């Protein structure tokens, strides 16, 4: 699952692939926004990303993108 997180006052967004399902990520974001503190998500390599909830601009949860390799002939 591809996740993009916009952080306030930061020009670049955080983009990573997560092994978690979209529903799990949505639940984690909702819980973090409700309780305050930090949003904690793991990427597909097991690294932990921690973002202060007060700094969240947006969280975009999308499907994993399959990258195509090769040349298309028309």
N, C-alpha and C positions, 0 to 999 in steps of 0.2 A: 504494500500500500504506500503510495507516495504522499508525503505530508509536507506542506509548506507553512511556515510560521512567520508572520510579519511581526517585527518587534518595533515598538515606538522609538523614534529618534535614531534608527539604524537604517542605513540605505539598503543593505542587502537582506534578503529573507533567508531563513534557515530552511533548507530543502534536504530531505533524506527519505530513504525507503525504510519502512517498518514491517516487521513480520506480523504485527498485531492486525486484527481485523478492524474495519471501519467503525463498527459498533463499539469496540473496546476503546478506540482512540476518542470517539465522541463522548463516551462515558467518563474517560479520564479528564477531558477538557471541561465538561460540565461540572464534575466534582471539584476540580481546581478553581473554577470560577465561583462556585458556591462557597467553598471553604476559605478561599484566599490562599496566600502563600505562593507556592510554585506549581508549575505544570511539569510533570516528569514523564518522558516517553523514551522508549528504547528503540534504536535503529536495528536494522537486520543483522548487524555485526555484534550486537549486544552492548553497544555504547549507550550510556544514559545521557539524555539531553534534559537540562533543567532550565526553565525560563520563568522568571518572576511574573505572576499573573498581572500585576499592576503595569507591566510593560508590554503585554500582549496587544497587538494591533488586530490580527486575524489569524485563524487557523484554517487552512484549506486541505481537506482530506479527499484524495482522488484515488482512482484505481492505478495499479501498477501499469506502467507503460512498457509494452514490448517493443524493443528497439529493433528495427529492421536493418539488415546488413545486405549490401549488394546494390546492384543497379537495376532500375526498372526499364524495360524496353517498351517503347510506345509503338 
